[in-house]
Each structure stands twice: as C-alpha cells, then as structure tokens.
Amino acid sequence: MTLTLSNVSKRGGAEDHIRDVSLTLENGTLNVLLGPTLAGKTSLMRLMAGLDRPSEGDVQVNGVSVVGLPVQKRKVAMVYQQFINYPTLTVYENIASPLRVAGADKASVDRKVRAAAELLKLTSFLDRTPLHLSGGQQQRTAIARALVKDAELVLLDEPLANLDYKLREELRVELPKLFAESGAIFVYATTEPHEALLLGGRTATLSEGRVTQFGPTIEVYGRPCDLVTAQTFSDPPLNVVPMQKSGGRLGYDGKSIAAPAELAGLADGSYKVAIRPHHLLLRRPAGEALEVQAKVSTTEITGSESFIHLEHGGLRWVALTHGVHPVTTGDRVPVFLDPAGFLVFDGAERLVAAPAAAAAPTLRAKGR
C-alpha cells in the first residue's frame, strides 16, 4: 500500500487546519508526525483515515483517489490519546472485536488477542471490563485492539501519553519492531522530539498546519531545513543567538572566534545561530568557543541532569548539563558557545550550515 497526499488543505471557517501538505507514505514504514499542540497532527491523521474530506487536494491509495470513500470501507485503525473501548465487553472481547467482525476463526482470534495482551501487559486483565481498569490499562486495551486488526494504515495519536513511565519506555522499544514486522503504514503523532528520535523511521515536522520537512528522522534532526523545523525538533527550546561573520571570524557580544572549517565559506553578514541546550556549555570545551557571562534565572535538577536557565543581553537560554550543577539563582556564570554545535540560518531563516556530525543528545525520559 502507498498513501499519497497531494497539496491537501483543510479549512474550518476562516481558519486553515492543514495547509498545502504533500506526503507519500510507503507500506512497512513508521512515520512520525512531530509538532506542538494545535500544529495539525490530528487533523492530518483524520484526513488520512477518511474521517474528514480535504477542502483542497487529493488523497490516494495505490494511485487511486479515496476522497469520499467511507472510513468503514478502508483498512484503517486509529488510536487516540483519549482511549475508546466498549464498556460492556471484557478486555479480551474488546481486543477481539475487529477480528470477529472480519470473520477470523476462533483459534486465530485467541492467538492474536493473547499475543497483543502479552505485549501490552494485559494478560492478567483479560476477563475484566474497562470500568474495572486504570486509565493506562484502558489505553493499552485500545492500542491492542488496533494492533490485531491487520489494518494497512495504523494511526497512533499520542498513544503513550497516558501510560506510566516504565511501560511507555518499554513500548517505545517494542513498537518499532512490531511496525517493521506488520507491513502496514504506521503514522505516530507526538509532541516530544525525544520520542521521535527513539522511534526512528521518518519524521514530518508540523507547524501551524504546514509540514515543514519530511525525511529520515535523524536527518531532519541533524539538518533541519529552516529555523521553525529546528525549533520544532528541540526540547528544551533552542537557544537562538544573533552573530556576525566577517572575514574568517564569527562575532557576538563584542567577541569573536575563528570560523570553523564548515562555516568558513559563508558570506559575510548577519546570521541566526541555533544552539541546542546540550551544546550550550558551562565548562570550557577543548576547542575555541565564544565565552560570555550570563545570569542564572532558575535551575531544574532531575538527578542525572540539570537544566540551567540563563539570561544574557535580553535573551533567555537553557543549558543541559549532566549531573547536579552547583549554581544558584542570580549567579553570573561563564557560558561557552561551541561552534561544533552551531546550526546557522540566514536572514530568511533557512539553514545554511550545520555540524558535520549532528549527533543527538543522550536519549532520556521526559520527567521534568
């Protein structure tokens, strides 16, 4: 199966929910929709599923338009963040319901239900009804029902958001394996950049109903095409610093350093430099870096990491450091802008230079 969206827009009154989106999704792929709340992720999924019709553009399956084809006639499964189950059926029967509708034999139903229940830690709850489950258990039931359906298109709208930390981390490891084995197209919506990196596959970044970039996840992360995409793919927020390039040097706040090799070819002029929090350093790096003095506004300590919020020249920054960093609100501390982590954008906020190897940070649970 190939799902193609061609110049698709969706309007609600005077408001654009989706704006001129073109995507092609192939069978056997995991595709992440990454963007903040109200970016258009759910609206785009509803268009893919056939729950809504586009105001403009076309949606095709294997080259044939399916606009207007009822969702009941499509091989689609969808799981929302807010779980939906049949309240009078047991967990077993909830999971089995799409298999029974499809006419599967009893042995096949039992095998698939129990396999999905084991994956989602539901085996001991199969005889319960949803009213006797926790919210997380109900969500897992909804996910299991979607997974056994053998759909050609599986849409997961922030499906792990209501689960506890341990199970969420386990499923982030297991789900990509399951996706790879199924042969279906999986579309997974999330607001969390680190979840997109953990899942891998391909990522489409969304902003205000528009897809800003689509490609292999690590490439979109490492070489965001514009500043909006880079900001979408950063949590905590990017640090954006205005810099000048003159001759072979980069300058900021009255100081300058030699431009590294990957930036040496840039034309002289003004740029916006984005620095991810783990590249904003509170200790001097081995190479040359711009050093400024910043004031600590607050700190967040998780135990394994510290998020140091800083103020400098009217700008607000955040640095991510390992361990507990001993600073106090109001302290003035040296901050090092390391060019090895610079994402450089021109006046139109298009990427013009990026690190040769834009490594992702150590992946962690979002427990702040």
C-alpha positions as CSV (number, residue, x, y, z in Angstrom):
1,M,0.0,0.0,0.0
2,T,1.1,3.5,-0.8
3,L,-0.7,6.5,0.7
4,T,-0.2,9.8,-1.1
5,L,-1.4,13.3,0.0
6,S,-1.2,15.8,-2.8
7,N,-1.5,19.5,-2.0
8,V,-4.0,18.8,0.7
9,S,-5.6,21.6,2.7
10,K,-8.4,21.6,5.3
11,R,-10.2,24.7,6.4
12,G,-12.7,25.3,9.2
13,G,-14.4,28.6,8.6
14,A,-11.7,31.2,8.1
15,E,-9.1,29.0,9.8
16,D,-6.6,26.7,8.0
17,H,-6.1,23.5,9.9
18,I,-3.9,21.9,7.3
19,R,-2.1,23.9,4.6
20,D,-0.9,22.5,1.3
21,V,0.5,19.2,2.6
22,S,2.1,16.7,0.2
23,L,3.4,13.4,1.6
24,T,3.9,9.9,0.3
25,L,4.0,7.1,2.8
26,E,5.0,3.5,1.9
27,N,4.0,0.2,3.3
28,G,6.1,-1.2,6.1
29,T,7.2,2.3,7.2
30,L,7.0,4.1,10.5
31,N,6.2,7.8,10.0
32,V,6.3,10.3,12.9
33,L,4.2,13.5,12.9
34,L,6.1,15.8,15.3
35,G,4.8,19.2,16.4
36,P,3.4,21.2,19.3
37,T,-0.3,21.1,20.3
38,L,-2.5,22.5,17.6
39,A,0.1,22.1,14.9
40,G,-2.3,20.0,12.9
41,K,-1.2,16.4,13.7
42,T,-4.7,15.1,14.5
43,S,-6.3,17.0,11.6
44,L,-3.8,15.4,9.2
45,M,-4.5,11.9,10.6
46,R,-8.2,12.4,10.2
47,L,-7.7,13.2,6.5
48,M,-5.5,10.1,6.1
49,A,-8.2,7.9,7.7
50,G,-11.1,9.3,5.7
51,L,-12.8,10.8,8.8
52,D,-12.6,14.2,7.1
53,R,-12.6,15.4,3.5
54,P,-9.9,17.8,2.3
55,S,-11.0,21.3,1.3
56,E,-8.4,21.1,-1.5
57,G,-6.1,18.5,-2.9
58,D,-6.3,14.7,-3.2
59,V,-5.7,11.6,-1.0
60,Q,-4.8,8.5,-2.9
61,V,-4.2,4.8,-2.0
62,N,-2.1,3.0,-4.6
63,G,-2.7,5.8,-7.1
64,V,-6.5,5.8,-6.7
65,S,-8.3,8.7,-5.1
66,V,-10.1,7.7,-1.9
67,V,-11.6,11.1,-1.1
68,G,-15.2,10.4,-0.2
69,L,-14.6,6.7,0.5
70,P,-16.1,6.0,3.9
71,V,-13.7,5.0,6.6
72,Q,-15.6,1.8,7.2
73,K,-14.5,0.7,3.7
74,R,-10.8,1.3,4.4
75,K,-8.4,-0.9,6.2
76,V,-7.6,1.7,8.8
77,A,-7.1,1.5,12.6
78,M,-6.7,4.6,14.8
79,V,-5.8,5.1,18.5
80,Y,-6.3,8.4,20.1
81,Q,-4.6,9.8,23.3
82,Q,-8.1,9.5,24.9
83,F,-8.8,5.8,24.9
84,I,-12.1,4.5,23.4
85,N,-13.3,1.0,24.4
86,Y,-16.6,-0.9,24.5
87,P,-17.6,-0.5,28.2
88,T,-19.7,-3.7,28.4
89,L,-17.1,-6.0,26.8
90,T,-14.2,-7.6,28.6
91,V,-10.7,-6.7,27.7
92,Y,-10.4,-10.0,25.7
93,E,-13.6,-9.2,23.7
94,N,-12.5,-5.5,23.2
95,I,-9.3,-6.7,21.6
96,A,-11.0,-9.5,19.7
97,S,-13.8,-7.3,18.3
98,P,-12.2,-6.3,14.9
99,L,-11.1,-9.9,14.4
100,R,-14.7,-11.2,14.9
101,V,-16.1,-8.5,12.6
102,A,-13.6,-9.7,9.9
103,G,-14.7,-13.3,10.4
104,A,-11.5,-14.7,11.8
105,D,-11.6,-18.3,13.2
106,K,-11.7,-18.9,16.9
107,A,-8.1,-20.2,17.1
108,S,-6.7,-17.2,15.2
109,V,-8.7,-14.8,17.3
110,D,-7.4,-16.3,20.5
111,R,-3.7,-16.4,19.3
112,K,-3.7,-12.8,18.2
113,V,-5.6,-11.5,21.3
114,R,-3.2,-13.2,23.7
115,A,-0.1,-12.1,21.8
116,A,-1.2,-8.5,21.9
117,A,-2.2,-8.8,25.5
118,E,1.2,-10.1,26.4
119,L,3.0,-7.3,24.6
120,L,0.9,-4.7,26.3
121,K,1.0,-6.3,29.8
122,L,-2.8,-7.1,29.8
123,T,-2.8,-10.8,30.2
124,S,-4.0,-10.7,33.8
125,F,-6.8,-8.3,32.9
126,L,-8.4,-10.1,30.0
127,D,-11.6,-11.0,32.0
128,R,-12.2,-7.5,33.3
129,T,-14.4,-4.8,31.8
130,P,-12.9,-1.3,31.1
131,L,-14.7,0.2,34.1
132,H,-12.5,-2.0,36.3
133,L,-9.3,-0.9,34.7
134,S,-7.0,2.1,35.3
135,G,-6.7,4.8,32.6
136,G,-3.4,3.4,31.5
137,Q,-4.8,-0.2,31.2
138,Q,-7.7,1.1,29.2
139,Q,-5.4,2.9,26.8
140,R,-3.3,-0.3,26.4
141,T,-6.5,-2.2,25.5
142,A,-7.3,0.4,22.8
143,I,-3.8,0.0,21.4
144,A,-4.0,-3.8,21.4
145,R,-7.3,-3.7,19.5
146,A,-5.7,-1.6,16.8
147,L,-2.7,-3.8,16.5
148,V,-4.6,-7.0,16.0
149,K,-6.8,-5.5,13.3
150,D,-4.3,-6.2,10.5
151,A,-5.0,-2.8,9.1
152,E,-3.0,-1.4,6.2
153,L,-2.9,2.0,7.8
154,V,-2.4,2.4,11.6
155,L,-2.7,5.9,13.0
156,L,-1.5,6.4,16.6
157,D,-2.3,9.9,18.0
158,E,0.0,10.3,21.1
159,P,-1.0,6.8,22.2
160,L,1.5,6.5,25.1
161,A,0.8,9.9,26.7
162,N,-1.4,8.4,29.5
163,L,0.9,5.4,30.3
164,D,3.3,5.2,33.2
165,Y,7.0,5.9,32.6
166,K,8.2,2.3,32.7
167,L,5.6,0.9,30.3
168,R,6.0,3.9,28.0
169,E,9.7,3.3,27.7
170,E,9.2,-0.5,27.1
171,L,6.6,0.2,24.3
172,R,8.8,2.7,22.6
173,V,11.4,-0.1,22.2
174,E,8.8,-2.8,21.2
175,L,6.5,-0.8,18.9
176,P,9.1,-0.1,16.1
177,K,9.8,-3.9,16.0
178,L,6.2,-4.6,15.6
179,F,5.8,-1.9,13.0
180,A,8.6,-3.4,10.9
181,E,7.0,-6.9,11.0
182,S,3.5,-5.9,10.1
183,G,4.0,-4.5,6.7
184,A,1.4,-1.7,7.4
185,I,1.9,2.0,7.2
186,F,2.2,3.4,10.7
187,V,1.7,7.0,11.5
188,Y,2.6,8.1,15.0
189,A,1.9,11.6,16.3
190,T,3.8,13.1,19.2
191,T,4.7,16.5,20.7
192,E,8.0,15.1,22.0
193,P,11.2,15.4,20.0
194,H,13.0,12.7,22.0
195,E,10.2,10.3,21.3
196,A,10.6,10.8,17.6
197,L,14.3,10.1,17.9
198,L,13.6,7.0,19.9
199,L,11.1,5.7,17.4
200,G,13.3,6.4,14.4
201,G,11.7,5.9,11.0
202,R,10.8,9.0,9.1
203,T,9.6,12.3,10.6
204,A,7.4,15.1,9.3
205,T,7.7,18.2,11.4
206,L,4.5,20.3,11.6
207,S,3.9,24.0,12.4
208,E,0.6,25.8,12.1
209,G,-0.9,23.1,9.8
210,R,2.1,23.0,7.5
211,V,4.6,20.2,7.0
212,T,8.0,22.0,7.2
213,Q,10.2,19.0,6.5
214,F,9.8,15.2,5.9
215,G,12.6,12.6,5.8
216,P,14.6,10.1,7.8
217,T,14.3,11.2,11.5
218,I,17.9,11.6,12.2
219,E,18.5,13.7,9.1
220,V,15.6,16.0,9.9
221,Y,17.0,16.4,13.4
222,G,20.6,16.9,12.2
223,R,19.9,19.2,9.2
224,P,16.6,21.0,9.8
225,C,15.8,22.9,6.6
226,D,14.7,26.1,8.5
227,L,14.6,27.6,11.9
228,V,11.0,26.6,12.5
229,T,11.8,23.0,11.9
230,A,14.8,23.2,14.2
231,Q,12.7,24.7,17.0
232,T,10.0,22.0,16.5
233,F,12.7,19.4,16.9
234,S,14.2,20.8,20.1
235,D,13.1,20.3,23.7
236,P,14.1,22.2,25.8
237,P,13.8,25.1,23.4
238,L,16.6,26.1,21.1
239,N,19.0,28.9,22.1
240,V,19.0,31.4,19.2
241,V,21.9,33.8,19.1
242,P,22.5,36.7,16.5
243,M,26.0,36.5,15.1
244,Q,28.1,38.3,12.5
245,K,30.6,36.7,10.1
246,S,33.3,39.0,8.9
247,G,36.3,37.6,7.1
248,G,37.2,34.4,8.7
249,R,35.7,35.2,12.1
250,L,32.4,34.8,13.9
251,G,31.4,37.5,16.3
252,Y,28.9,38.0,19.1
253,D,28.7,40.4,22.1
254,G,31.9,42.2,21.1
255,K,33.9,39.0,20.9
256,S,34.9,36.8,18.0
257,I,36.5,33.5,17.2
258,A,37.9,31.9,14.0
259,A,35.1,30.3,12.0
260,P,35.4,26.5,11.9
261,A,36.0,24.9,8.5
262,E,32.3,24.1,7.8
263,L,31.4,27.8,8.3
264,A,34.4,29.3,6.6
265,G,32.7,29.5,3.2
266,L,29.7,31.6,4.5
267,A,29.4,35.0,3.0
268,D,30.0,37.9,5.4
269,G,26.8,39.2,7.1
270,S,24.3,38.6,9.8
271,Y,23.1,35.2,10.8
272,K,20.9,33.5,13.4
273,V,22.8,30.7,15.1
274,A,20.7,28.0,16.9
275,I,22.4,26.1,19.7
276,R,20.7,23.1,21.3
277,P,20.8,23.0,25.1
278,H,23.3,20.2,25.3
279,H,25.7,22.3,23.1
280,L,25.4,25.4,25.4
281,L,28.3,24.7,27.7
282,L,29.1,25.8,31.3
283,R,32.6,24.4,31.0
284,R,35.3,25.4,28.5
285,P,35.5,22.9,25.6
286,A,38.7,21.6,24.2
287,G,38.5,23.8,21.1
288,E,37.9,27.6,20.6
289,A,34.5,28.9,21.8
290,L,32.8,32.2,22.4
291,E,32.7,33.0,26.1
292,V,30.0,35.3,27.6
293,Q,28.8,35.9,31.1
294,A,25.2,35.0,31.8
295,K,22.9,35.3,34.8
296,V,21.2,32.2,36.2
297,S,17.5,32.7,36.4
298,T,16.5,29.2,37.7
299,T,17.6,25.6,37.7
300,E,15.8,22.3,37.3
301,I,17.6,19.3,38.6
302,T,16.4,15.8,37.7
303,G,19.3,14.0,39.4
304,S,21.1,12.7,36.3
305,E,20.8,16.1,34.6
306,S,20.5,19.8,35.3
307,F,18.6,22.4,33.2
308,I,20.2,25.8,33.8
309,H,18.0,28.7,32.7
310,L,20.1,31.8,31.8
311,E,19.7,35.4,30.8
312,H,22.1,37.4,28.7
313,G,21.6,40.6,26.7
314,G,17.8,40.3,26.8
315,L,18.0,36.7,25.5
316,R,16.8,33.7,27.5
317,W,18.8,30.5,27.2
318,V,18.8,27.0,28.7
319,A,21.8,24.7,29.1
320,L,21.5,21.0,29.7
321,T,24.4,19.5,31.7
322,H,24.9,16.0,33.2
323,G,24.7,15.5,36.9
324,V,23.9,18.2,39.5
325,H,25.5,21.5,38.6
326,P,26.1,23.7,41.6
327,V,24.7,27.1,40.7
328,T,22.3,29.5,42.4
329,T,19.6,31.8,41.1
330,G,21.2,35.2,40.4
331,D,24.8,33.8,40.0
332,R,26.7,35.0,37.0
333,V,28.5,32.2,35.2
334,P,30.6,31.8,32.1
335,V,28.8,30.2,29.2
336,F,30.7,28.8,26.2
337,L,29.1,28.9,22.7
338,D,30.8,26.0,21.0
339,P,30.8,26.3,17.1
340,A,30.9,22.5,16.9
341,G,27.1,22.6,17.7
342,F,26.1,25.6,15.6
343,L,23.1,25.4,13.3
344,V,23.4,28.6,11.1
345,F,20.4,30.2,9.4
346,D,20.3,33.1,7.0
347,G,18.1,36.2,7.0
348,A,15.2,34.1,5.6
349,E,15.8,31.6,8.4
350,R,16.9,28.9,6.0
351,L,19.7,26.5,7.1
352,V,23.0,27.4,5.5
353,A,25.4,25.4,7.7
354,A,25.2,22.6,10.2
355,P,27.8,20.5,12.1
356,A,29.4,17.7,10.1
357,A,28.0,15.1,12.5
358,A,24.9,16.5,14.3
359,A,24.7,13.9,17.0
360,A,21.5,13.5,19.0
361,P,21.7,14.0,22.8
362,T,21.6,11.0,25.1
363,L,18.0,9.9,25.0
364,R,16.2,10.2,28.3
365,A,12.7,10.0,29.7
366,K,10.9,13.3,29.8
367,G,10.3,13.6,33.5
368,R,10.7,17.3,34.1
